Amino acid sequence: MTQMLNMKVWGEVIRGGVLPFAILSLVVLMIVPVPTFILDAGFIANIMLSLAVLMIALNAAKPLDFSAFPTVLLLATLFRLALNVASTRVVLVNGHTGKQAAGRVIEAFGQFLIGGDYIVGLLVFAVLMIINLVVITKGAGRVSEVSARFTLDALPGKQMAVDADLNAGLITPDEAKARRQEVATEADFYGSMDGASKFVKGDAVAGILILFVNIFGGLVLGVVSHSMGLGEAAKTYIMLAIGDALVAQVPALLLSIAAAAIVTRVASPLDLSGQIGSQFGSARAWGPVATIMAILAVLPGMPHVLIMAGAAIAATICWRLMKRDRAARAIVVLPVSDTPREIGWADVGESAPIVLEIGYALIGLIDERKGAPLMARITGLRRQLSRELGFVLPLVKVKDNLALGGNEYRIIVCGVTVGEDEIWPEDLLALDAGDCLPGVDGRRVRDPSFGLEALWIPPERRADAVVAGYTVVDAPTVVATHINNLLTAAAAELFGLDETQALLDALKETCPQLASSLSPQPFSLAAVAGVCRALLAERVPLRDFRRVAEAMVELAPQGLPQAALIEAIRQRLGSLLVQSLVPLRMPLPIVTFDGALEQLLVHAVRTGPDAVWPFEPQLANRLLAELSATTHPFTAEARAFAIVTAPACRAAVSRLIRTQISDVPVLSFLEIPPARAVDVLAVVGADNSQSAYPALPTPNSHTGDQV
């Protein structure tokens, strides 16, 4: 075991030292004279490296699959330039001894590739330089520059898209982190490629300059230092210089092609050959090619045999592709594995607390290619609700459900379906508040959020609906508003121990002494969570959790039960509750109860202090009926107001009316600040005598308490 660990350590040390050693070797190669066989080995390694880089670039499915390419390009360029410096030294020092003075590789390129004629060599080198410098390198540099600019411009939008998917529950935090890293790596890659393309261009220019240095220096040294004739010096040194230039420019051309292939790639699951093959694999493309080639073959003066052979090849490709397409269409059912997948915990239940299920016709509302309007709405409302409620709402997971109708959607909170309806994504919903003019036709429905009469109308009728007095909204807004109302009502269900701990952790950062005085003593984490859930159930936000915590700490010595503790906390939050209804300088609109009716309510609560529903059914039904009739005009006008009653019965009345009038808060007299003016809109039961309400039996221990 120890031996294996030692081998692993030595392996890591060797791997870590290879790159620094290679770079130092390049510097040594530029400075220290080297034998010709090392030059030959270096030229062969340079060609092999360039071929490997080209093959990796062609087989990459997307540019980021070869993210190390800019650095590899730099190192390969340095390697080639180091070989150029070393070969220039050898050519100038030993060139007078013959064509083999600079090694076998340079001699082979000078003799075999250009036939021993240095004029031909110069022309071949010029053509290669034009192809490399003017065509490939210039085009790749321009593509790199534009790609880097566009990628950097799109970086904020891509990061916002990742955040939107994360907030909507489409991806996990780990997936979001990986996608952010990929986006950042993509921007870095194209920025590096923009600079790396300059290496390729500079390398091509350096090749031209090194060629002229070798030719000029060789002629001068040959004539002056080695007493050679001008013709003999030109034939020897120019041949060696051309061979040296070609042996460097062939790998440079391969790297230029690799760079161009990388920067012009479009992301695809296939490699370059597979991507090109799939896009050229259309029978409809090859049929016209075969026809046009056959027409060209019969024209006078054309090479009939060669063109007809090309037409036959194109016709064969077309026939084979048509045969493949027919075979693919014949396959209807794919084979299913006989071995079922092992069942895991992910198959047992839904882990997301909030789920939005949509029908197939609504998929476009979450399609990123169409802007994902519904996802943007959900992200915005989740951020707004979290700010209003005082804690971070869980992610909203959006998924399709084939069991739903095409235009249907369903909202699930903590595994319970709390809302569902039907929308038309291409139409608009015109809401009728009760005073709209006739003349607008559409699909009649009820608004899922407020129950108002509404019409689904085509977009071109929007102006007519607005003129008629309708409030017009699009389909994503309808769904988002519905979710907003349901999540506000279900805030207590979404608040748990983890959210409680998060509130306490935040409190520790700003008020450490208060946090330590609150939990774990005298209140446990579960007790704090219970108080917060009870407040959220009555739509009391936790934005000012510090005041809630201070009230709990102050009331802890009294040992109050939770119900009494909640009422005491609410009294300390009275100004916050009133402020959420009307501005500071406006009086608070209220609806109160007649004195006789309120006596019955207080008496009923004190008769059954532990009862969840202490009111006799007939009294409860009569109370709900009169409350609904009294408050309907105010709710129809979307007017903010509160129902105010005695502290003793406030909680029971709130639970009762929440079943039918969920949006109206119920306050006690003690929760209204003393300096706050009130405006009494109505008094429930003022027109009825006490005998109009059912009497309740009075236990011996209680008398008719007055409020």
DOVO-739790 format. One line per 2 residues: for each residue x, y, z of C-alpha. Coordinates in pm, whole numbers. Layout:
<atoms>
X,Y,Z; ...
</atoms>
This chain:
<atoms>
0,0,0; 281,240,93
460,159,-233; 146,241,-432
108,574,-252; 473,660,-316
432,576,-686; 122,795,-702
305,1085,-535; 602,1052,-771
364,1031,-1066; 198,1358,-965
538,1523,-915; 654,1411,-1260
332,1525,-1429; 353,1860,-1253
713,1912,-1365; 672,1820,-1733
530,2154,-1849; 784,2379,-1668
1067,2157,-1796; 932,2177,-2153
912,2558,-2142; 1267,2583,-2005
1379,2349,-2284; 1232,2590,-2540
1437,2874,-2396; 1750,2658,-2401
1676,2561,-2762; 1676,2928,-2860
2008,3007,-2686; 2228,2696,-2688
2351,2539,-3017; 2204,2190,-3065
2305,1897,-3289; 2115,1839,-3613
1955,1513,-3494; 1784,1705,-3209
1659,1952,-3470; 1522,1664,-3676
1347,1517,-3372; 1205,1861,-3286
1068,1913,-3639; 902,1570,-3637
755,1637,-3290; 627,1974,-3414
447,1811,-3708; 305,1539,-3481
183,1797,-3227; 16,2005,-3499
-163,1699,-3639; -284,1600,-3290
-417,1951,-3223; -600,1950,-3559
-761,1611,-3493; -876,1715,-3143
-1022,2037,-3286; -1212,1849,-3557
-1352,1593,-3310; -1468,1848,-3048
-1848,1872,-3021; -1828,2234,-2904
-1544,2484,-2863; -1533,2442,-2484
-1448,2073,-2529; -1099,2200,-2623
-1085,2489,-2375; -705,2454,-2343
-660,2535,-2714; -541,2900,-2667
-265,2790,-2430; -174,2493,-2649
-159,2727,-2948; 79,2957,-2761
309,2672,-2657; 308,2518,-3007
395,2858,-3157; 681,2903,-2910
806,2553,-2988; 808,2624,-3362
981,2960,-3318; 1245,2800,-3096
1310,2544,-3370; 1334,2830,-3623
1594,3008,-3411; 1796,2688,-3365
1775,2596,-3736; 1870,2952,-3840
2186,2924,-3630; 2274,2589,-3788
2202,2711,-4143; 2415,3023,-4104
2702,2846,-3925; 2723,2519,-4120
2536,2597,-4442; 2857,2619,-4648
2925,2249,-4587; 2630,2137,-4800
2256,2082,-4813; 2268,1825,-4533
2417,2075,-4289; 2081,2159,-4122
1958,1804,-4078; 1768,1544,-4274
1423,1697,-4232; 1517,2039,-4376
1707,1867,-4657; 1406,1647,-4736
1167,1944,-4749; 1412,2134,-4968
1477,1847,-5211; 1159,1638,-5224
877,1890,-5177; 1013,2154,-5417
1222,1938,-5648; 1554,2103,-5562
1468,2427,-5743; 1486,2721,-5505
1281,2945,-5737; 998,2692,-5720
1053,2676,-5346; 1013,3050,-5308
690,3044,-5510; 550,2746,-5314
637,2918,-4988; 471,3240,-5109
152,3050,-5198; 145,2880,-4856
196,3213,-4684; -89,3373,-4882
-322,3086,-4789; -220,3092,-4425
-185,3464,-4362; -444,3621,-4593
-718,3357,-4595; -716,3128,-4291
-544,3341,-4026; -723,3664,-4118
-1064,3494,-4129; -1008,3306,-3802
-891,3627,-3635; -1202,3814,-3744
-1431,3533,-3627; -1249,3521,-3292
-1288,3896,-3247; -1661,3894,-3325
-1725,3582,-3116; -1546,3735,-2817
-1747,4056,-2848; -2082,3881,-2883
-2005,3634,-2602; -1911,3912,-2360
-2222,4113,-2458; -2444,3810,-2399
-2281,3719,-2065; -2524,3916,-1838
-2827,3777,-2022; -2705,3419,-1992
-2637,3461,-1620; -2984,3611,-1571
-3133,3314,-1759; -2955,3076,-1522
-3089,3270,-1221; -3441,3264,-1371
-3426,2886,-1421; -3296,2843,-1066
-3570,3062,-917; -3834,2879,-1120
-3715,2541,-993; -3615,2412,-1339
-3259,2342,-1223; -3093,2263,-892
-2839,2494,-724; -2556,2258,-829
-2675,2266,-1190; -2700,2645,-1173
-2344,2664,-1039; -2220,2440,-1320
-2403,2648,-1584; -2264,2974,-1444
-1916,2822,-1456; -1973,2713,-1816
-2090,3061,-1914; -1786,3222,-1750
-1552,2966,-1910; -1707,3034,-2251
-1645,3407,-2215; -1286,3346,-2103
-1231,3103,-2390; -1344,3337,-2666
-1154,3624,-2508; -840,3408,-2506
-903,3295,-2864; -922,3659,-2973
-569,3704,-2842; -446,3361,-2954
-541,3436,-3313; -279,3714,-3301
-16,3447,-3221; -103,3264,-3542
-84,3581,-3748; 242,3686,-3582
386,3340,-3641; 313,3366,-4014
477,3709,-4033; 775,3579,-3835
813,3295,-4088; 851,3548,-4371
1105,3755,-4178; 1308,3448,-4075
1317,3335,-4439; 1462,3669,-4555
1711,3671,-4264; 1834,3324,-4363
1863,3415,-4732; 2038,3748,-4677
2262,3621,-4399; 2352,3307,-4594
2447,3502,-4906; 2664,3742,-4705
2835,3466,-4507; 2880,3243,-4808
3041,3511,-5023; 3236,3698,-4755
3330,3438,-4494; 3348,3118,-4698
3465,3257,-5036; 3175,3100,-5225
3048,3232,-5555; 2722,3422,-5555
2544,3153,-5757; 2676,2870,-5542
2592,3057,-5217; 2243,3135,-5346
2179,2775,-5447; 2299,2639,-5111
2166,2889,-4863; 1837,2966,-5037
1763,2593,-5061; 1832,2550,-4688
1628,2861,-4601; 1332,2741,-4810
1347,2395,-4652; 1363,2550,-4305
1068,2779,-4384; 854,2500,-4526
922,2260,-4241; 795,2533,-4004
503,2659,-4214; 338,2321,-4273
270,2274,-3896; 175,2642,-3877
-82,2586,-4151; -225,2287,-3961
-259,2494,-3642; -424,2777,-3836
-681,2531,-3973; -738,2399,-3619
-790,2751,-3485; -1034,2834,-3765
-1224,2508,-3705; -1254,2580,-3332
-1378,2940,-3356; -1626,2867,-3638
-1787,2574,-3457; -2150,2587,-3345
-2243,2395,-3029; -2376,2051,-3122
-2392,1706,-2959; -2201,1574,-3264
-1840,1623,-3362; -1757,1821,-3676
-1771,1523,-3914; -2098,1402,-3761
-2248,1752,-3773; -2153,1804,-4138
-2266,1451,-4228; -2606,1498,-4062
-2665,1830,-4236; -2554,1702,-4577
-2762,1388,-4533; -3070,1521,-4713
-3197,1347,-5025; -3366,1668,-5140
-3023,1836,-5162; -2851,1562,-5366
-3133,1510,-5619; -3091,1853,-5786
-2712,1809,-5776; -2738,1485,-5977
-2980,1647,-6224; -2764,1955,-6287
-2448,1744,-6325; -2625,1523,-6581
-2727,1833,-6781; -2368,1962,-6776
-2242,1625,-6899; -2434,1650,-7229
-2317,2003,-7312; -2068,2022,-7599
-1704,2053,-7506; -1742,1920,-7153
-1548,1617,-7019; -1856,1395,-7050
-1720,1087,-6873; -1596,1268,-6562
-1906,1485,-6520; -2138,1187,-6579
-1943,994,-6314; -2003,1281,-6073
-2376,1279,-6160; -2389,905,-6097
-2222,947,-5757; -2469,1222,-5658
-2764,1010,-5776; -2636,712,-5574
-2606,925,-5259; -2959,1058,-5315
-3100,707,-5357; -2931,573,-5045
-3051,868,-4835; -3411,821,-4956
-3389,451,-4869; -3260,538,-4520
-3542,791,-4462; -3808,535,-4561
-3658,282,-4320; -3653,540,-4040
-4020,627,-4096; -4111,259,-4081
-3986,233,-3723; -4281,324,-3500
-4217,153,-3167; -3878,148,-3001
-3781,-158,-2799; -3822,-121,-2424
-3572,-269,-2184; -3701,-574,-1996
-3501,-474,-1691; -3685,-200,-1500
-3490,81,-1345; -3434,48,-972
-3684,257,-776; -3532,537,-567
-3658,799,-323; -3696,1046,-609
-3976,824,-748; -4174,821,-424
-4286,1183,-395; -4245,1539,-514
-3962,1717,-334; -4051,2072,-445
-4295,2249,-206; -4443,2458,-490
-4522,2296,-825; -4687,2444,-1132
-4811,2179,-1375; -4905,2292,-1726
-5068,2134,-2028; -4890,2079,-2357
-5037,2394,-2518; -4870,2611,-2251
-4515,2485,-2309; -4439,2796,-2513
-4482,3012,-2202; -4167,2857,-2051
-3968,2818,-2375; -3643,3017,-2357
-3645,3063,-2734; -3968,3262,-2695
-3843,3460,-2398; -4005,3234,-2132
-4257,3504,-2026; -4414,3290,-1755
-4077,3215,-1595; -3998,3586,-1581
-4331,3657,-1410; -4282,3377,-1156
-3931,3495,-1075; -4055,3850,-1019
-4349,3752,-799; -4133,3515,-592
-3885,3795,-526; -4165,4039,-440
-4350,3793,-215; -4032,3700,-31
-3971,4068,36; -4329,4123,156
-4359,3813,374; -4014,3843,529
-3870,3503,434; -3739,3341,116
-4008,3143,-62; -3908,2801,-199
-3845,2753,-569; -4145,2713,-798
-4098,2398,-1002; -4264,2412,-1343
-4331,2089,-1532; -4565,1960,-1798
-4841,1710,-1721; -4996,1514,-2006
-5293,1426,-1784; -5404,1790,-1797
-5590,1946,-2087; -5381,2138,-2335
-5467,2481,-2188; -5501,2377,-1824
-5263,2443,-1538; -5253,2327,-1176
-5088,2482,-872; -4972,2244,-598
-4846,2361,-258; -4695,2104,-21
-4851,1821,-220; -5204,1967,-213
-5370,2110,-523; -5471,2462,-423
-5572,2601,-760; -5630,2509,-1122
-5780,2679,-1424; -5759,2712,-1799
-5590,2982,-2006; -5527,3051,-2375
-5161,3154,-2420; -5210,3348,-2744
-5513,3548,-2617; -5564,3823,-2360
-5791,3821,-2055; -6023,4123,-2025
-6141,4170,-1663; -6483,4324,-1603
-6499,4520,-1276; -6874,4574,-1322
-6887,4903,-1511; -6769,4800,-1858
-6951,4891,-2176; -7105,4616,-2395
-6986,4535,-2742; -6675,4325,-2671
-6713,3957,-2755; -6495,3674,-2636
-6478,3348,-2444; -6661,3413,-2117
-6488,3289,-1800; -6421,3394,-1443
-6087,3532,-1337; -5913,3261,-1129
-5762,3509,-883; -6055,3736,-791
-6359,3562,-939; -6445,3857,-1165
-6637,3820,-1489; -6384,3811,-1773
-6342,3749,-2145; -6061,3583,-2338
-6013,3799,-2645; -5767,3792,-2939
-5480,4044,-2920; -5625,4257,-3200
-5931,4335,-2981; -5720,4479,-2700
-5785,4843,-2790; -6164,4785,-2806
-6161,4620,-2462; -5959,4901,-2305
-6196,5163,-2448; -6491,4966,-2309
-6341,4981,-1959; -6191,4633,-1929
-5859,4566,-1760; -5658,4362,-2011
-5376,4126,-1908; -5185,3851,-2087
-5186,3480,-2003; -4855,3473,-1807
-4985,3756,-1585; -5306,3561,-1517
-5111,3257,-1399; -4860,3463,-1201
-5136,3657,-1024; -5315,3333,-938
-4993,3190,-796; -4930,3512,-603
-5270,3498,-428; -5243,3128,-347
-4887,3153,-212; -4984,3452,3
-5268,3248,153; -5042,2941,195
-4743,3126,343; -4785,2948,676
-4765,2609,502; -4440,2707,332
-4274,2831,650; -4088,2561,841
-3799,2501,1076; -3536,2576,813
-3690,2916,741; -3712,2981,1115
-3343,2903,1157; -3263,3135,867
-3454,3418,1040; -3269,3353,1365
-2933,3344,1184; -3009,3679,1020
-3115,3820,1357; -2786,3705,1512
-2592,3917,1264; -2776,4240,1352
-2901,4178,1710; -2692,3899,1863
-2807,3962,2220; -3174,3954,2122
-3126,3632,1926; -2953,3462,2218
-3233,3577,2453; -3499,3429,2225
-3380,3081,2134; -3309,2808,2232
-3430,2948,2567; -3697,3044,2657
-3842,2944,2315; -3735,2638,2122
-3694,2647,1746; -4028,2470,1704
-4201,2723,1933; -4064,3017,1733
-4172,2846,1411; -4523,2795,1552
-4557,3164,1638; -4434,3269,1294
-4671,3029,1119; -4965,3158,1322
-4880,3516,1226; -4842,3425,859
-5175,3240,866; -5341,3575,942
-5128,3750,679; -4904,3925,928
-4565,3958,752; -4236,3874,917
-4046,4164,761; -3991,4318,1103
-3890,3996,1276; -3692,4198,1528
-4013,4342,1676; -4166,3995,1686
-3860,3861,1866; -3858,4152,2115
-4226,4095,2192; -4167,3724,2249
-3874,3793,2481; -4077,4049,2681
-4378,3816,2709; -4179,3502,2790
-4189,3550,3173; -4571,3549,3166
-4582,3190,3036; -4873,3260,2801
-5017,2984,2583; -4954,3023,2213
-5296,3172,2129; -5264,3441,2396
-4900,3500,2299; -5005,3559,1936
-5266,3816,2039; -5015,3996,2260
-4760,4006,1979; -5020,4139,1736
-5095,4426,1972; -4728,4526,1964
-4733,4508,1584; -5048,4719,1552
-4886,5010,1371; -4732,4771,1117
-5069,4602,1055; -5249,4931,1002
-4971,5071,785; -5008,4778,543
-5371,4882,481; -5368,5260,433
-5105,5537,420; -5003,5723,733
-5213,6038,686; -5535,5859,591
-5790,5735,844; -5827,5360,877
-6156,5239,718; -6318,4983,949
-6629,4768,979; -6741,4700,1338
-7009,4495,1516; -7310,4617,1702
-7267,4607,2080; -7532,4340,2131
-7382,4118,1862; -7033,4165,1999
-7152,4062,2348; -7277,3734,2200
-6945,3677,2026; -6740,3743,2337
-6973,3530,2547; -6946,3241,2302
-6566,3252,2308; -6549,3262,2688
-6797,2978,2711; -6568,2756,2503
-6221,2911,2538; -6043,2610,2387
-6286,2552,2101; -6165,2614,1746
-6521,2710,1638; -6688,2847,1951
-6989,3001,1774; -7322,2823,1750
-7387,2728,1382; -7696,2948,1343
-7510,3247,1484; -7207,3176,1263
-7418,3149,946; -7609,3468,1027
-7285,3652,1103; -7122,3540,777
-7428,3637,575; -7443,3987,720
-7068,4037,691; -7073,3931,326
-7362,4162,246; -7206,4454,434
-6854,4423,294; -6940,4325,-64
-6958,4686,-195; -6617,4761,-47
-6450,4445,-180; -6606,4503,-524
-6437,4845,-531; -6107,4685,-418
-6116,4918,-119; -5881,4852,172
-6052,4819,509; -6041,4608,826
-6299,4437,1047; -6250,4549,1406
-6381,4363,1710; -6305,4299,2076
-5967,4140,2164; -6135,3843,2332
-6309,3724,2016; -6077,3856,1746
-5899,3524,1677; -6227,3325,1663
-6392,3580,1431; -6083,3580,1209
-6092,3200,1174; -6464,3215,1095
-6464,3481,824; -6139,3353,670
-6341,3070,516; -6534,3316,297
-6369,3660,317; -6003,3566,320
-5860,3898,203; -6004,4118,480
-5793,4147,798; -5956,4123,1141
-5809,4358,1403; -5884,4414,1768
-5939,4755,1922; -5604,4726,2101
-5416,4676,1773; -5509,5020,1638
-5261,5288,1751; -5428,5544,1983
-5338,5837,1760; -5470,5672,1444
-5797,5813,1309; -6063,5566,1193
-6345,5586,944; -6639,5357,1031
-6779,5232,701; -7051,5010,847
-7174,4848,1169; -7279,4485,1134
-7598,4404,1331; -7689,4768,1400
-8037,4723,1249; -8119,4407,1448
-8210,4365,1807; -8032,4120,2031
-8332,3887,2012; -8271,3852,1639
-7962,3641,1719; -7983,3299,1882
-7925,3297,2255; -7648,3086,2401
-7665,2882,2722; -7474,3048,3000
-7271,2832,3241; -7291,2908,3612
-6932,3023,3615; -6995,3298,3358
-7218,3600,3339; -7291,3819,3042
-6965,4012,3018; -6979,4359,2865
-6713,4480,2623
</atoms>
